[in-house]
Amino acid sequence: MPRPETMASPETGETLRRDVRPFIVRYRDREMTVPLPGYYPEGDDDGVHVGDDMAVVDQALEKLRREADGHFSPDQIRGLRQKLKLSQRKAGQIFGVGENAFDKYERGLISPSGPALKLMKLLDRDPDLLAELEARS
């Protein structure tokens, strides 16, 4: 269902119009500008965001966090798992993170924990270590 084109500001009563404006997302020493939908007043004042308006900010923040902290993206995790020729369930068993963890990693719902992330980095550099892990699991 489409959103109405205008709404009254809950603070001032002023008419706000549906629009998209640039918004800077920062994490540590990194930043990126995203198009942020919302209801905005005339001029440069802050807007009101409803529903999933802030999803673009959440996604950008997660991307910056992964980059700054050295985490794999969901696509990189999927690529590593496929490179190792593992199903999501088998990868979860080998990594000791549960059968559904890789599904959640690859959909970006959760990020791998520290130990799982370290193991991913090791296997990404040296896939031959997988045989030793499989023998021990």
LINRAQUI-V927176 format. One record per residue. N is the residue number from 1. RES is the residue in one small letter. SS is DSSP state (H for helix, E for strand, - for the rest). PHI is phi in degrees with one decimal (999 if undefined). Layout:
n->N res->RES ss->SS phi->PHI
n->N res->RES ss->SS phi->PHI
//
This chain:
n->1 res->m ss->- phi->999
n->2 res->p ss->- phi->-67.9
n->3 res->r ss->- phi->-81.9
n->4 res->p ss->- phi->-64.5
n->5 res->e ss->- phi->-74.2
n->6 res->t ss->E phi->-136.1
n->7 res->m ss->E phi->-155.1
n->8 res->a ss->E phi->-85.2
n->9 res->s ss->- phi->-64.0
n->10 res->p ss->- phi->-68.6
n->11 res->e ss->- phi->-94.4
n->12 res->t ss->- phi->-114.5
n->13 res->g ss->- phi->83.1
n->14 res->e ss->- phi->-62.3
n->15 res->t ss->E phi->-75.5
n->16 res->l ss->E phi->-109.0
n->17 res->r ss->E phi->-112.5
n->18 res->r ss->E phi->-65.4
n->19 res->d ss->E phi->-160.5
n->20 res->v ss->E phi->-127.0
n->21 res->r ss->E phi->-130.1
n->22 res->p ss->E phi->-68.7
n->23 res->f ss->E phi->-138.0
n->24 res->i ss->E phi->-92.4
n->25 res->v ss->E phi->-105.5
n->26 res->r ss->E phi->-123.4
n->27 res->y ss->E phi->-146.9
n->28 res->r ss->- phi->51.1
n->29 res->d ss->- phi->-95.2
n->30 res->r ss->E phi->-115.0
n->31 res->e ss->E phi->-154.4
n->32 res->m ss->E phi->-150.9
n->33 res->t ss->E phi->-102.6
n->34 res->v ss->E phi->-123.9
n->35 res->p ss->E phi->-81.6
n->36 res->l ss->E phi->-104.2
n->37 res->p ss->E phi->-74.7
n->38 res->g ss->E phi->172.4
n->39 res->y ss->E phi->-105.6
n->40 res->y ss->E phi->-125.5
n->41 res->p ss->- phi->-81.4
n->42 res->e ss->- phi->-62.1
n->43 res->g ss->- phi->91.1
n->44 res->d ss->- phi->-104.1
n->45 res->d ss->- phi->-68.2
n->46 res->d ss->- phi->-65.4
n->47 res->g ss->- phi->-106.5
n->48 res->v ss->E phi->-114.8
n->49 res->h ss->- phi->-117.1
n->50 res->v ss->- phi->-128.7
n->51 res->g ss->- phi->58.3
n->52 res->d ss->- phi->-96.5
n->53 res->d ss->- phi->-53.7
n->54 res->m ss->- phi->-81.8
n->55 res->a ss->H phi->-58.5
n->56 res->v ss->H phi->-64.1
n->57 res->v ss->H phi->-70.9
n->58 res->d ss->H phi->-59.6
n->59 res->q ss->H phi->-65.3
n->60 res->a ss->H phi->-65.4
n->61 res->l ss->H phi->-63.4
n->62 res->e ss->H phi->-63.9
n->63 res->k ss->H phi->-63.1
n->64 res->l ss->H phi->-63.1
n->65 res->r ss->H phi->-63.3
n->66 res->r ss->H phi->-60.4
n->67 res->e ss->H phi->-63.5
n->68 res->a ss->H phi->-68.3
n->69 res->d ss->H phi->-94.8
n->70 res->g ss->- phi->74.6
n->71 res->h ss->- phi->-88.5
n->72 res->f ss->- phi->-81.3
n->73 res->s ss->- phi->-79.7
n->74 res->p ss->H phi->-54.8
n->75 res->d ss->H phi->-66.6
n->76 res->q ss->H phi->-66.9
n->77 res->i ss->H phi->-64.4
n->78 res->r ss->H phi->-60.9
n->79 res->g ss->H phi->-61.7
n->80 res->l ss->H phi->-63.9
n->81 res->r ss->H phi->-60.2
n->82 res->q ss->H phi->-68.4
n->83 res->k ss->H phi->-60.4
n->84 res->l ss->- phi->-82.5
n->85 res->k ss->- phi->58.2
n->86 res->l ss->- phi->-114.5
n->87 res->s ss->- phi->-74.6
n->88 res->q ss->H phi->-60.8
n->89 res->r ss->H phi->-64.4
n->90 res->k ss->H phi->-66.1
n->91 res->a ss->H phi->-61.3
n->92 res->g ss->H phi->-60.8
n->93 res->q ss->H phi->-66.1
n->94 res->i ss->H phi->-65.3
n->95 res->f ss->H phi->-80.3
n->96 res->g ss->- phi->69.5
n->97 res->v ss->- phi->-116.4
n->98 res->g ss->- phi->101.5
n->99 res->e ss->- phi->-66.2
n->100 res->n ss->- phi->-100.6
n->101 res->a ss->H phi->-61.4
n->102 res->f ss->H phi->-67.7
n->103 res->d ss->H phi->-59.4
n->104 res->k ss->H phi->-70.2
n->105 res->y ss->H phi->-60.7
n->106 res->e ss->H phi->-72.5
n->107 res->r ss->- phi->-94.1
n->108 res->g ss->- phi->74.9
n->109 res->l ss->- phi->-76.7
n->110 res->i ss->- phi->-140.2
n->111 res->s ss->- phi->-107.0
n->112 res->p ss->- phi->-62.1
n->113 res->s ss->- phi->-72.2
n->114 res->g ss->H phi->-52.3
n->115 res->p ss->H phi->-61.8
n->116 res->a ss->H phi->-64.7
n->117 res->l ss->H phi->-63.9
n->118 res->k ss->H phi->-62.8
n->119 res->l ss->H phi->-65.2
n->120 res->m ss->H phi->-59.8
n->121 res->k ss->H phi->-63.4
n->122 res->l ss->H phi->-62.8
n->123 res->l ss->H phi->-69.8
n->124 res->d ss->H phi->-66.4
n->125 res->r ss->H phi->-76.0
n->126 res->d ss->- phi->-138.8
n->127 res->p ss->- phi->-61.3
n->128 res->d ss->- phi->-65.2
n->129 res->l ss->H phi->-66.0
n->130 res->l ss->H phi->-59.2
n->131 res->a ss->H phi->-59.6
n->132 res->e ss->H phi->-66.9
n->133 res->l ss->H phi->-65.3
n->134 res->e ss->H phi->-63.9
n->135 res->a ss->H phi->-66.4
n->136 res->r ss->H phi->-94.5
n->137 res->s ss->- phi->-95.1
//
